[in-house]
Amino acid sequence: MRRAVKTGGGIVRTKVTQGGRIVIPAEMRRRLGIEIGSDVNLTLDGDSVRILTQKESIRMAQALFRKMVPEGVSLVDELIADRRREAANE
């Protein structure tokens, strides 16, 4: 297997191997907290592929939903109230 080659500017060149596998260099894995067996998410970003840790994906989803919920509204409280209404109607 070929080693990743640092090309400057934080860019690392690596090869795609059989089965579409790529190697994420150890320094990058360490900085991102990716360990063997860690789940990561891949997204297409134009003509690029982004690799996101589960933690980062969750943070991004929370930020997105936070924008949709009016300030002072608790979705947990609303869900509990909905469940109580449903239970009362049964």
PDB file of N, CA, C and O in Angstrom, chain B, residues numbered from 101:
ATOM      1  N   MET B 101       0.853  -1.184   0.000  1.00  0.00           N
ATOM      2  CA  MET B 101       0.000   0.000   0.000  1.00  0.00           C
ATOM      3  C   MET B 101       0.891   1.238   0.000  1.00  0.00           C
ATOM      4  O   MET B 101       1.912   1.279   0.688  1.00  0.00           O
ATOM      5  N   ARG B 102       0.502   2.231  -0.767  1.00  0.00           N
ATOM      6  CA  ARG B 102       1.284   3.465  -0.840  1.00  0.00           C
ATOM      7  C   ARG B 102       0.978   4.354   0.352  1.00  0.00           C
ATOM      8  O   ARG B 102      -0.150   4.405   0.841  1.00  0.00           O
ATOM      9  N   ARG B 103       1.990   5.040   0.797  1.00  0.00           N
ATOM     10  CA  ARG B 103       1.807   5.994   1.896  1.00  0.00           C
ATOM     11  C   ARG B 103       1.237   7.297   1.361  1.00  0.00           C
ATOM     12  O   ARG B 103       1.461   7.660   0.207  1.00  0.00           O
ATOM     13  N   ALA B 104       0.500   7.994   2.213  1.00  0.00           N
ATOM     14  CA  ALA B 104       0.012   9.322   1.842  1.00  0.00           C
ATOM     15  C   ALA B 104       1.209  10.257   1.714  1.00  0.00           C
ATOM     16  O   ALA B 104       2.199  10.114   2.432  1.00  0.00           O
ATOM     17  N   VAL B 105       1.112  11.197   0.811  1.00  0.00           N
ATOM     18  CA  VAL B 105       2.210  12.127   0.568  1.00  0.00           C
ATOM     19  C   VAL B 105       1.725  13.535   0.865  1.00  0.00           C
ATOM     20  O   VAL B 105       0.750  14.000   0.274  1.00  0.00           O
ATOM     21  N   LYS B 106       2.403  14.213   1.779  1.00  0.00           N
ATOM     22  CA  LYS B 106       2.055  15.587   2.114  1.00  0.00           C
ATOM     23  C   LYS B 106       2.503  16.489   0.977  1.00  0.00           C
ATOM     24  O   LYS B 106       3.661  16.446   0.563  1.00  0.00           O
ATOM     25  N   THR B 107       1.576  17.314   0.467  1.00  0.00           N
ATOM     26  CA  THR B 107       1.915  18.179  -0.662  1.00  0.00           C
ATOM     27  C   THR B 107       1.913  19.648  -0.292  1.00  0.00           C
ATOM     28  O   THR B 107       2.008  20.501  -1.174  1.00  0.00           O
ATOM     29  N   GLY B 108       1.809  19.965   0.981  1.00  0.00           N
ATOM     30  CA  GLY B 108       1.834  21.360   1.424  1.00  0.00           C
ATOM     31  C   GLY B 108       0.435  21.919   1.614  1.00  0.00           C
ATOM     32  O   GLY B 108      -0.526  21.413   1.034  1.00  0.00           O
ATOM     33  N   GLY B 109       0.320  22.964   2.430  1.00  0.00           N
ATOM     34  CA  GLY B 109      -0.955  23.624   2.653  1.00  0.00           C
ATOM     35  C   GLY B 109      -1.998  22.752   3.328  1.00  0.00           C
ATOM     36  O   GLY B 109      -3.193  23.019   3.206  1.00  0.00           O
ATOM     37  N   GLY B 110      -1.569  21.711   4.042  1.00  0.00           N
ATOM     38  CA  GLY B 110      -2.518  20.838   4.714  1.00  0.00           C
ATOM     39  C   GLY B 110      -3.159  19.821   3.796  1.00  0.00           C
ATOM     40  O   GLY B 110      -3.994  19.034   4.240  1.00  0.00           O
ATOM     41  N   ILE B 111      -2.792  19.818   2.539  1.00  0.00           N
ATOM     42  CA  ILE B 111      -3.348  18.866   1.580  1.00  0.00           C
ATOM     43  C   ILE B 111      -2.507  17.604   1.607  1.00  0.00           C
ATOM     44  O   ILE B 111      -1.277  17.664   1.607  1.00  0.00           O
ATOM     45  N   VAL B 112      -3.171  16.471   1.630  1.00  0.00           N
ATOM     46  CA  VAL B 112      -2.486  15.191   1.605  1.00  0.00           C
ATOM     47  C   VAL B 112      -2.995  14.405   0.417  1.00  0.00           C
ATOM     48  O   VAL B 112      -4.203  14.264   0.229  1.00  0.00           O
ATOM     49  N   ARG B 113      -2.082  13.897  -0.378  1.00  0.00           N
ATOM     50  CA  ARG B 113      -2.456  13.082  -1.528  1.00  0.00           C
ATOM     51  C   ARG B 113      -2.362  11.621  -1.133  1.00  0.00           C
ATOM     52  O   ARG B 113      -1.395  11.196  -0.500  1.00  0.00           O
ATOM     53  N   THR B 114      -3.374  10.858  -1.512  1.00  0.00           N
ATOM     54  CA  THR B 114      -3.394   9.426  -1.248  1.00  0.00           C
ATOM     55  C   THR B 114      -4.045   8.748  -2.439  1.00  0.00           C
ATOM     56  O   THR B 114      -4.558   9.427  -3.328  1.00  0.00           O
ATOM     57  N   LYS B 115      -4.034   7.455  -2.476  1.00  0.00           N
ATOM     58  CA  LYS B 115      -4.613   6.695  -3.585  1.00  0.00           C
ATOM     59  C   LYS B 115      -5.921   6.039  -3.154  1.00  0.00           C
ATOM     60  O   LYS B 115      -6.113   5.698  -1.987  1.00  0.00           O
ATOM     61  N   VAL B 116      -6.808   5.874  -4.121  1.00  0.00           N
ATOM     62  CA  VAL B 116      -8.005   5.069  -3.913  1.00  0.00           C
ATOM     63  C   VAL B 116      -7.606   3.635  -4.244  1.00  0.00           C
ATOM     64  O   VAL B 116      -7.102   3.360  -5.332  1.00  0.00           O
ATOM     65  N   THR B 117      -7.832   2.733  -3.309  1.00  0.00           N
ATOM     66  CA  THR B 117      -7.445   1.341  -3.511  1.00  0.00           C
ATOM     67  C   THR B 117      -8.672   0.496  -3.819  1.00  0.00           C
ATOM     68  O   THR B 117      -9.789   1.002  -3.923  1.00  0.00           O
ATOM     69  N   GLN B 118      -8.438  -0.797  -3.961  1.00  0.00           N
ATOM     70  CA  GLN B 118      -9.519  -1.722  -4.307  1.00  0.00           C
ATOM     71  C   GLN B 118     -10.700  -1.554  -3.353  1.00  0.00           C
ATOM     72  O   GLN B 118     -10.525  -1.386  -2.146  1.00  0.00           O
ATOM     73  N   GLY B 119     -11.886  -1.603  -3.910  1.00  0.00           N
ATOM     74  CA  GLY B 119     -13.092  -1.435  -3.106  1.00  0.00           C
ATOM     75  C   GLY B 119     -13.396   0.013  -2.768  1.00  0.00           C
ATOM     76  O   GLY B 119     -14.277   0.286  -1.953  1.00  0.00           O
ATOM     77  N   GLY B 120     -12.672   0.954  -3.391  1.00  0.00           N
ATOM     78  CA  GLY B 120     -12.927   2.368  -3.145  1.00  0.00           C
ATOM     79  C   GLY B 120     -12.360   2.869  -1.831  1.00  0.00           C
ATOM     80  O   GLY B 120     -12.771   3.926  -1.353  1.00  0.00           O
ATOM     81  N   ARG B 121     -11.445   2.152  -1.243  1.00  0.00           N
ATOM     82  CA  ARG B 121     -10.880   2.539   0.052  1.00  0.00           C
ATOM     83  C   ARG B 121      -9.849   3.650  -0.111  1.00  0.00           C
ATOM     84  O   ARG B 121      -9.082   3.692  -1.073  1.00  0.00           O
ATOM     85  N   ILE B 122      -9.866   4.549   0.874  1.00  0.00           N
ATOM     86  CA  ILE B 122      -8.830   5.575   0.958  1.00  0.00           C
ATOM     87  C   ILE B 122      -8.267   5.539   2.372  1.00  0.00           C
ATOM     88  O   ILE B 122      -8.939   5.100   3.305  1.00  0.00           O
ATOM     89  N   VAL B 123      -7.042   5.998   2.524  1.00  0.00           N
ATOM     90  CA  VAL B 123      -6.407   6.047   3.838  1.00  0.00           C
ATOM     91  C   VAL B 123      -6.463   7.484   4.327  1.00  0.00           C
ATOM     92  O   VAL B 123      -6.041   8.405   3.628  1.00  0.00           O
ATOM     93  N   ILE B 124      -6.988   7.670   5.531  1.00  0.00           N
ATOM     94  CA  ILE B 124      -6.933   8.980   6.191  1.00  0.00           C
ATOM     95  C   ILE B 124      -5.676   8.942   7.052  1.00  0.00           C
ATOM     96  O   ILE B 124      -5.580   8.111   7.955  1.00  0.00           O
ATOM     97  N   PRO B 125      -4.718   9.815   6.798  1.00  0.00           N
ATOM     98  CA  PRO B 125      -3.461   9.780   7.552  1.00  0.00           C
ATOM     99  C   PRO B 125      -3.685   9.882   9.063  1.00  0.00           C
ATOM    100  O   PRO B 125      -4.631  10.518   9.529  1.00  0.00           O
ATOM    101  N   ALA B 126      -2.790   9.240   9.810  1.00  0.00           N
ATOM    102  CA  ALA B 126      -2.904   9.149  11.273  1.00  0.00           C
ATOM    103  C   ALA B 126      -3.035  10.519  11.937  1.00  0.00           C
ATOM    104  O   ALA B 126      -3.839  10.684  12.854  1.00  0.00           O
ATOM    105  N   GLU B 127      -2.254  11.504  11.484  1.00  0.00           N
ATOM    106  CA  GLU B 127      -2.320  12.840  12.099  1.00  0.00           C
ATOM    107  C   GLU B 127      -3.705  13.444  11.933  1.00  0.00           C
ATOM    108  O   GLU B 127      -4.222  14.057  12.867  1.00  0.00           O
ATOM    109  N   MET B 128      -4.316  13.284  10.765  1.00  0.00           N
ATOM    110  CA  MET B 128      -5.671  13.807  10.541  1.00  0.00           C
ATOM    111  C   MET B 128      -6.680  13.060  11.403  1.00  0.00           C
ATOM    112  O   MET B 128      -7.560  13.676  12.005  1.00  0.00           O
ATOM    113  N   ARG B 129      -6.557  11.741  11.466  1.00  0.00           N
ATOM    114  CA  ARG B 129      -7.479  10.954  12.307  1.00  0.00           C
ATOM    115  C   ARG B 129      -7.361  11.377  13.758  1.00  0.00           C
ATOM    116  O   ARG B 129      -8.368  11.535  14.447  1.00  0.00           O
ATOM    117  N   ARG B 130      -6.146  11.560  14.219  1.00  0.00           N
ATOM    118  CA  ARG B 130      -5.934  11.952  15.616  1.00  0.00           C
ATOM    119  C   ARG B 130      -6.556  13.310  15.899  1.00  0.00           C
ATOM    120  O   ARG B 130      -7.231  13.485  16.913  1.00  0.00           O
ATOM    121  N   ARG B 131      -6.332  14.273  15.009  1.00  0.00           N
ATOM    122  CA  ARG B 131      -6.881  15.628  15.224  1.00  0.00           C
ATOM    123  C   ARG B 131      -8.401  15.647  15.197  1.00  0.00           C
ATOM    124  O   ARG B 131      -9.029  16.454  15.882  1.00  0.00           O
ATOM    125  N   LEU B 132      -8.995  14.754  14.402  1.00  0.00           N
ATOM    126  CA  LEU B 132     -10.455  14.691  14.305  1.00  0.00           C
ATOM    127  C   LEU B 132     -11.082  13.739  15.312  1.00  0.00           C
ATOM    128  O   LEU B 132     -12.306  13.689  15.439  1.00  0.00           O
ATOM    129  N   GLY B 133     -10.255  12.981  16.032  1.00  0.00           N
ATOM    130  CA  GLY B 133     -10.780  12.020  16.997  1.00  0.00           C
ATOM    131  C   GLY B 133     -11.368  10.787  16.336  1.00  0.00           C
ATOM    132  O   GLY B 133     -12.240  10.131  16.906  1.00  0.00           O
ATOM    133  N   ILE B 134     -10.896  10.467  15.131  1.00  0.00           N
ATOM    134  CA  ILE B 134     -11.378   9.286  14.421  1.00  0.00           C
ATOM    135  C   ILE B 134     -10.497   8.107  14.817  1.00  0.00           C
ATOM    136  O   ILE B 134      -9.278   8.147  14.651  1.00  0.00           O
ATOM    137  N   GLU B 135     -11.123   7.061  15.339  1.00  0.00           N
ATOM    138  CA  GLU B 135     -10.407   5.856  15.728  1.00  0.00           C
ATOM    139  C   GLU B 135     -10.878   4.708  14.857  1.00  0.00           C
ATOM    140  O   GLU B 135     -11.875   4.833  14.146  1.00  0.00           O
ATOM    141  N   ILE B 136     -10.171   3.594  14.906  1.00  0.00           N
ATOM    142  CA  ILE B 136     -10.593   2.416  14.152  1.00  0.00           C
ATOM    143  C   ILE B 136     -12.000   2.041  14.599  1.00  0.00           C
ATOM    144  O   ILE B 136     -12.268   1.909  15.793  1.00  0.00           O
ATOM    145  N   GLY B 137     -12.885   1.874  13.643  1.00  0.00           N
ATOM    146  CA  GLY B 137     -14.279   1.538  13.942  1.00  0.00           C
ATOM    147  C   GLY B 137     -15.189   2.748  14.082  1.00  0.00           C
ATOM    148  O   GLY B 137     -16.404   2.593  14.197  1.00  0.00           O
ATOM    149  N   SER B 138     -14.621   3.956  14.073  1.00  0.00           N
ATOM    150  CA  SER B 138     -15.446   5.170  14.172  1.00  0.00           C
ATOM    151  C   SER B 138     -16.322   5.298  12.931  1.00  0.00           C
ATOM    152  O   SER B 138     -15.901   4.967  11.822  1.00  0.00           O
ATOM    153  N   ASP B 139     -17.525   5.775  13.127  1.00  0.00           N
ATOM    154  CA  ASP B 139     -18.408   6.087  12.006  1.00  0.00           C
ATOM    155  C   ASP B 139     -18.095   7.493  11.523  1.00  0.00           C
ATOM    156  O   ASP B 139     -17.883   8.403  12.324  1.00  0.00           O
ATOM    157  N   VAL B 140     -18.066   7.662  10.216  1.00  0.00           N
ATOM    158  CA  VAL B 140     -17.920   8.982   9.611  1.00  0.00           C
ATOM    159  C   VAL B 140     -18.998   9.124   8.548  1.00  0.00           C
ATOM    160  O   VAL B 140     -19.528   8.127   8.057  1.00  0.00           O
ATOM    161  N   ASN B 141     -19.316  10.338   8.201  1.00  0.00           N
ATOM    162  CA  ASN B 141     -20.299  10.624   7.159  1.00  0.00           C
ATOM    163  C   ASN B 141     -19.599  11.274   5.981  1.00  0.00           C
ATOM    164  O   ASN B 141     -18.753  12.151   6.152  1.00  0.00           O
ATOM    165  N   LEU B 142     -19.959  10.838   4.789  1.00  0.00           N
ATOM    166  CA  LEU B 142     -19.418  11.418   3.569  1.00  0.00           C
ATOM    167  C   LEU B 142     -20.518  12.221   2.891  1.00  0.00           C
ATOM    168  O   LEU B 142     -21.653  11.758   2.781  1.00  0.00           O
ATOM    169  N   THR B 143     -20.183  13.419   2.439  1.00  0.00           N
ATOM    170  CA  THR B 143     -21.138  14.219   1.687  1.00  0.00           C
ATOM    171  C   THR B 143     -20.469  14.750   0.435  1.00  0.00           C
ATOM    172  O   THR B 143     -19.274  15.048   0.424  1.00  0.00           O
ATOM    173  N   LEU B 144     -21.264  14.863  -0.621  1.00  0.00           N
ATOM    174  CA  LEU B 144     -20.777  15.505  -1.835  1.00  0.00           C
ATOM    175  C   LEU B 144     -20.927  17.003  -1.655  1.00  0.00           C
ATOM    176  O   LEU B 144     -21.991  17.489  -1.272  1.00  0.00           O
ATOM    177  N   ASP B 145     -19.870  17.726  -1.928  1.00  0.00           N
ATOM    178  CA  ASP B 145     -19.861  19.175  -1.813  1.00  0.00           C
ATOM    179  C   ASP B 145     -19.335  19.701  -3.144  1.00  0.00           C
ATOM    180  O   ASP B 145     -18.137  19.942  -3.298  1.00  0.00           O
ATOM    181  N   GLY B 146     -20.244  19.876  -4.105  1.00  0.00           N
ATOM    182  CA  GLY B 146     -19.825  20.237  -5.454  1.00  0.00           C
ATOM    183  C   GLY B 146     -19.087  19.066  -6.075  1.00  0.00           C
ATOM    184  O   GLY B 146     -19.643  17.976  -6.209  1.00  0.00           O
ATOM    185  N   ASP B 147     -17.849  19.285  -6.449  1.00  0.00           N
ATOM    186  CA  ASP B 147     -17.020  18.229  -7.022  1.00  0.00           C
ATOM    187  C   ASP B 147     -16.088  17.612  -5.988  1.00  0.00           C
ATOM    188  O   ASP B 147     -15.122  16.940  -6.350  1.00  0.00           O
ATOM    189  N   SER B 148     -16.362  17.827  -4.720  1.00  0.00           N
ATOM    190  CA  SER B 148     -15.516  17.315  -3.639  1.00  0.00           C
ATOM    191  C   SER B 148     -16.315  16.405  -2.725  1.00  0.00           C
ATOM    192  O   SER B 148     -17.545  16.443  -2.697  1.00  0.00           O
ATOM    193  N   VAL B 149     -15.597  15.595  -1.987  1.00  0.00           N
ATOM    194  CA  VAL B 149     -16.202  14.752  -0.953  1.00  0.00           C
ATOM    195  C   VAL B 149     -15.706  15.263   0.389  1.00  0.00           C
ATOM    196  O   VAL B 149     -14.506  15.449   0.590  1.00  0.00           O
ATOM    197  N   ARG B 150     -16.639  15.489   1.306  1.00  0.00           N
ATOM    198  CA  ARG B 150     -16.274  15.909   2.669  1.00  0.00           C
ATOM    199  C   ARG B 150     -16.451  14.727   3.595  1.00  0.00           C
ATOM    200  O   ARG B 150     -17.433  13.991   3.494  1.00  0.00           O
ATOM    201  N   ILE B 151     -15.510  14.545   4.489  1.00  0.00           N
ATOM    202  CA  ILE B 151     -15.597  13.508   5.512  1.00  0.00           C
ATOM    203  C   ILE B 151     -15.884  14.213   6.827  1.00  0.00           C
ATOM    204  O   ILE B 151     -15.103  15.052   7.277  1.00  0.00           O
ATOM    205  N   LEU B 152     -17.008  13.868   7.438  1.00  0.00           N
ATOM    206  CA  LEU B 152     -17.408  14.490   8.701  1.00  0.00           C
ATOM    207  C   LEU B 152     -17.462  13.437   9.794  1.00  0.00           C
ATOM    208  O   LEU B 152     -17.938  12.323   9.575  1.00  0.00           O
ATOM    209  N   THR B 153     -16.975  13.794  10.963  1.00  0.00           N
ATOM    210  CA  THR B 153     -17.124  12.904  12.107  1.00  0.00           C
ATOM    211  C   THR B 153     -18.594  12.912  12.531  1.00  0.00           C
ATOM    212  O   THR B 153     -19.340  13.831  12.191  1.00  0.00           O
ATOM    213  N   GLN B 154     -18.998  11.898  13.263  1.00  0.00           N
ATOM    214  CA  GLN B 154     -20.368  11.864  13.774  1.00  0.00           C
ATOM    215  C   GLN B 154     -20.633  13.094  14.643  1.00  0.00           C
ATOM    216  O   GLN B 154     -21.697  13.707  14.565  1.00  0.00           O
ATOM    217  N   LYS B 155     -19.649  13.440  15.468  1.00  0.00           N
ATOM    218  CA  LYS B 155     -19.800  14.596  16.363  1.00  0.00           C
ATOM    219  C   LYS B 155     -20.058  15.869  15.566  1.00  0.00           C
ATOM    220  O   LYS B 155     -20.929  16.661  15.926  1.00  0.00           O
ATOM    221  N   GLU B 156     -19.307  16.071  14.486  1.00  0.00           N
ATOM    222  CA  GLU B 156     -19.480  17.267  13.660  1.00  0.00           C
ATOM    223  C   GLU B 156     -20.818  17.239  12.928  1.00  0.00           C
ATOM    224  O   GLU B 156     -21.474  18.273  12.804  1.00  0.00           O
ATOM    225  N   SER B 157     -21.227  16.075  12.445  1.00  0.00           N
ATOM    226  CA  SER B 157     -22.517  15.956  11.770  1.00  0.00           C
ATOM    227  C   SER B 157     -23.663  16.301  12.714  1.00  0.00           C
ATOM    228  O   SER B 157     -24.606  16.991  12.328  1.00  0.00           O
ATOM    229  N   ILE B 158     -23.578  15.821  13.947  1.00  0.00           N
ATOM    230  CA  ILE B 158     -24.613  16.123  14.950  1.00  0.00           C
ATOM    231  C   ILE B 158     -24.620  17.612  15.262  1.00  0.00           C
ATOM    232  O   ILE B 158     -25.686  18.219  15.362  1.00  0.00           O
ATOM    233  N   ARG B 159     -23.429  18.212  15.419  1.00  0.00           N
ATOM    234  CA  ARG B 159     -23.345  19.644  15.708  1.00  0.00           C
ATOM    235  C   ARG B 159     -23.978  20.473  14.599  1.00  0.00           C
ATOM    236  O   ARG B 159     -24.685  21.445  14.865  1.00  0.00           O
ATOM    237  N   MET B 160     -23.718  20.079  13.346  1.00  0.00           N
ATOM    238  CA  MET B 160     -24.285  20.804  12.206  1.00  0.00           C
ATOM    239  C   MET B 160     -25.810  20.655  12.168  1.00  0.00           C
ATOM    240  O   MET B 160     -26.522  21.624  11.904  1.00  0.00           O
ATOM    241  N   ALA B 161     -26.310  19.443  12.429  1.00  0.00           N
ATOM    242  CA  ALA B 161     -27.759  19.222  12.435  1.00  0.00           C
ATOM    243  C   ALA B 161     -28.422  20.030  13.551  1.00  0.00           C
ATOM    244  O   ALA B 161     -29.478  20.625  13.338  1.00  0.00           O
ATOM    245  N   GLN B 162     -27.814  20.057  14.732  1.00  0.00           N
ATOM    246  CA  GLN B 162     -28.362  20.831  15.837  1.00  0.00           C
ATOM    247  C   GLN B 162     -28.400  22.315  15.498  1.00  0.00           C
ATOM    248  O   GLN B 162     -29.380  22.994  15.805  1.00  0.00           O
ATOM    249  N   ALA B 163     -27.358  22.819  14.876  1.00  0.00           N
ATOM    250  CA  ALA B 163     -27.318  24.237  14.491  1.00  0.00           C
ATOM    251  C   ALA B 163     -28.415  24.549  13.481  1.00  0.00           C
ATOM    252  O   ALA B 163     -29.055  25.598  13.557  1.00  0.00           O
ATOM    253  N   LEU B 164     -28.633  23.632  12.528  1.00  0.00           N
ATOM    254  CA  LEU B 164     -29.676  23.828  11.526  1.00  0.00           C
ATOM    255  C   LEU B 164     -31.058  23.877  12.173  1.00  0.00           C
ATOM    256  O   LEU B 164     -31.855  24.767  11.876  1.00  0.00           O
ATOM    257  N   PHE B 165     -31.339  22.920  13.057  1.00  0.00           N
ATOM    258  CA  PHE B 165     -32.648  22.891  13.705  1.00  0.00           C
ATOM    259  C   PHE B 165     -32.825  24.046  14.674  1.00  0.00           C
ATOM    260  O   PHE B 165     -33.936  24.547  14.850  1.00  0.00           O
ATOM    261  N   ARG B 166     -31.739  24.470  15.302  1.00  0.00           N
ATOM    262  CA  ARG B 166     -31.813  25.594  16.235  1.00  0.00           C
ATOM    263  C   ARG B 166     -32.331  26.843  15.523  1.00  0.00           C
ATOM    264  O   ARG B 166     -33.049  27.644  16.121  1.00  0.00           O
ATOM    265  N   LYS B 167     -31.971  27.013  14.246  1.00  0.00           N
ATOM    266  CA  LYS B 167     -32.437  28.163  13.470  1.00  0.00           C
ATOM    267  C   LYS B 167     -33.932  28.093  13.192  1.00  0.00           C
ATOM    268  O   LYS B 167     -34.572  29.126  12.993  1.00  0.00           O
ATOM    269  N   MET B 168     -34.497  26.884  13.178  1.00  0.00           N
ATOM    270  CA  MET B 168     -35.906  26.691  12.827  1.00  0.00           C
ATOM    271  C   MET B 168     -36.850  26.802  14.023  1.00  0.00           C
ATOM    272  O   MET B 168     -38.059  26.950  13.847  1.00  0.00           O
ATOM    273  N   VAL B 169     -36.311  26.732  15.222  1.00  0.00           N
ATOM    274  CA  VAL B 169     -37.141  26.747  16.424  1.00  0.00           C
ATOM    275  C   VAL B 169     -37.121  28.153  17.012  1.00  0.00           C
ATOM    276  O   VAL B 169     -36.054  28.699  17.293  1.00  0.00           O
ATOM    277  N   PRO B 170     -38.305  28.737  17.196  1.00  0.00           N
ATOM    278  CA  PRO B 170     -38.351  30.081  17.775  1.00  0.00           C
ATOM    279  C   PRO B 170     -37.716  30.118  19.167  1.00  0.00           C
ATOM    280  O   PRO B 170     -37.790  29.149  19.923  1.00  0.00           O
ATOM    281  N   GLU B 171     -37.099  31.236  19.484  1.00  0.00           N
ATOM    282  CA  GLU B 171     -36.464  31.391  20.794  1.00  0.00           C
ATOM    283  C   GLU B 171     -37.493  31.221  21.901  1.00  0.00           C
ATOM    284  O   GLU B 171     -38.608  31.734  21.808  1.00  0.00           O
ATOM    285  N   GLY B 172     -37.117  30.505  22.938  1.00  0.00           N
ATOM    286  CA  GLY B 172     -37.997  30.285  24.078  1.00  0.00           C
ATOM    287  C   GLY B 172     -38.903  29.080  23.931  1.00  0.00           C
ATOM    288  O   GLY B 172     -39.642  28.755  24.860  1.00  0.00           O
ATOM    289  N   VAL B 173     -38.869  28.405  22.782  1.00  0.00           N
ATOM    290  CA  VAL B 173     -39.703  27.221  22.567  1.00  0.00           C
ATOM    291  C   VAL B 173     -38.873  25.986  22.868  1.00  0.00           C
ATOM    292  O   VAL B 173     -37.745  25.848  22.395  1.00  0.00           O
ATOM    293  N   SER B 174     -39.450  25.089  23.664  1.00  0.00           N
ATOM    294  CA  SER B 174     -38.784  23.830  23.977  1.00  0.00           C
ATOM    295  C   SER B 174     -39.476  22.721  23.193  1.00  0.00           C
ATOM    296  O   SER B 174     -40.646  22.422  23.431  1.00  0.00           O
ATOM    297  N   LEU B 175     -38.754  22.115  22.262  1.00  0.00           N
ATOM    298  CA  LEU B 175     -39.338  21.015  21.498  1.00  0.00           C
ATOM    299  C   LEU B 175     -39.650  19.822  22.378  1.00  0.00           C
ATOM    300  O   LEU B 175     -40.597  19.080  22.115  1.00  0.00           O
ATOM    301  N   VAL B 176     -38.862  19.634  23.417  1.00  0.00           N
ATOM    302  CA  VAL B 176     -39.119  18.539  24.353  1.00  0.00           C
ATOM    303  C   VAL B 176     -40.455  18.772  25.048  1.00  0.00           C
ATOM    304  O   VAL B 176     -41.280  17.861  25.128  1.00  0.00           O
ATOM    305  N   ASP B 177     -40.673  19.986  25.552  1.00  0.00           N
ATOM    306  CA  ASP B 177     -41.941  20.294  26.221  1.00  0.00           C
ATOM    307  C   ASP B 177     -43.118  20.147  25.256  1.00  0.00           C
ATOM    308  O   ASP B 177     -44.179  19.659  25.647  1.00  0.00           O
ATOM    309  N   GLU B 178     -42.942  20.561  24.008  1.00  0.00           N
ATOM    310  CA  GLU B 178     -44.019  20.425  23.016  1.00  0.00           C
ATOM    311  C   GLU B 178     -44.317  18.961  22.719  1.00  0.00           C
ATOM    312  O   GLU B 178     -45.480  18.579  22.586  1.00  0.00           O
ATOM    313  N   LEU B 179     -43.283  18.146  22.615  1.00  0.00           N
ATOM    314  CA  LEU B 179     -43.478  16.720  22.373  1.00  0.00           C
ATOM    315  C   LEU B 179     -44.211  16.067  23.535  1.00  0.00           C
ATOM    316  O   LEU B 179     -45.134  15.280  23.324  1.00  0.00           O
ATOM    317  N   ILE B 180     -43.809  16.386  24.755  1.00  0.00           N
ATOM    318  CA  ILE B 180     -44.488  15.827  25.934  1.00  0.00           C
ATOM    319  C   ILE B 180     -45.948  16.241  25.955  1.00  0.00           C
ATOM    320  O   ILE B 180     -46.821  15.419  26.233  1.00  0.00           O
ATOM    321  N   ALA B 181     -46.225  17.506  25.664  1.00  0.00           N
ATOM    322  CA  ALA B 181     -47.614  17.986  25.643  1.00  0.00           C
ATOM    323  C   ALA B 181     -48.417  17.259  24.563  1.00  0.00           C
ATOM    324  O   ALA B 181     -49.567  16.888  24.797  1.00  0.00           O
ATOM    325  N   ASP B 182     -47.828  17.052  23.392  1.00  0.00           N
ATOM    326  CA  ASP B 182     -48.516  16.300  22.326  1.00  0.00           C
ATOM    327  C   ASP B 182     -48.839  14.885  22.772  1.00  0.00           C
ATOM    328  O   ASP B 182     -49.948  14.399  22.549  1.00  0.00           O
ATOM    329  N   ARG B 183     -47.878  14.223  23.399  1.00  0.00           N
ATOM    330  CA  ARG B 183     -48.100  12.836  23.866  1.00  0.00           C
ATOM    331  C   ARG B 183     -49.203  12.787  24.917  1.00  0.00           C
ATOM    332  O   ARG B 183     -50.023  11.869  24.922  1.00  0.00           O
ATOM    333  N   ARG B 184     -49.220  13.758  25.789  1.00  0.00           N
ATOM    334  CA  ARG B 184     -50.262  13.787  26.833  1.00  0.00           C
ATOM    335  C   ARG B 184     -51.644  14.001  26.217  1.00  0.00           C
ATOM    336  O   ARG B 184     -52.619  13.396  26.662  1.00  0.00           O
ATOM    337  N   ARG B 185     -51.738  14.872  25.180  1.00  0.00           N
ATOM    338  CA  ARG B 185     -53.015  15.086  24.497  1.00  0.00           C
ATOM    339  C   ARG B 185     -53.465  13.804  23.814  1.00  0.00           C
ATOM    340  O   ARG B 185     -54.638  13.437  23.878  1.00  0.00           O
ATOM    341  N   GLU B 186     -52.518  13.116  23.151  1.00  0.00           N
ATOM    342  CA  GLU B 186     -52.850  11.855  22.471  1.00  0.00           C
ATOM    343  C   GLU B 186     -53.327  10.810  23.472  1.00  0.00           C
ATOM    344  O   GLU B 186     -54.293  10.092  23.212  1.00  0.00           O
ATOM    345  N   ALA B 187     -52.653  10.725  24.613  1.00  0.00           N
ATOM    346  CA  ALA B 187     -53.023   9.747  25.640  1.00  0.00           C
ATOM    347  C   ALA B 187     -54.395  10.069  26.213  1.00  0.00           C
ATOM    348  O   ALA B 187     -55.168   9.159  26.512  1.00  0.00           O
ATOM    349  N   ALA B 188     -54.711  11.361  26.371  1.00  0.00           N
ATOM    350  CA  ALA B 188     -56.013  11.757  26.904  1.00  0.00           C
ATOM    351  C   ALA B 188     -57.133  11.440  25.926  1.00  0.00           C
ATOM    352  O   ALA B 188     -58.267  11.209  26.346  1.00  0.00           O
ATOM    353  N   ASN B 189     -56.845  11.426  24.650  1.00  0.00           N
ATOM    354  CA  ASN B 189     -57.860  11.140  23.619  1.00  0.00           C
ATOM    355  C   ASN B 189     -58.091   9.644  23.398  1.00  0.00           C
ATOM    356  O   ASN B 189     -59.029   9.259  22.701  1.00  0.00           O
ATOM    357  N   GLU B 190     -57.250   8.810  23.983  1.00  0.00           N
ATOM    358  CA  GLU B 190     -57.408   7.355  23.789  1.00  0.00           C
ATOM    359  C   GLU B 190     -58.451   6.760  24.670  1.00  0.00           C
ATOM    360  O   GLU B 190     -58.690   5.554  24.615  1.00  0.00           O
TER     361      GLU B 190
END
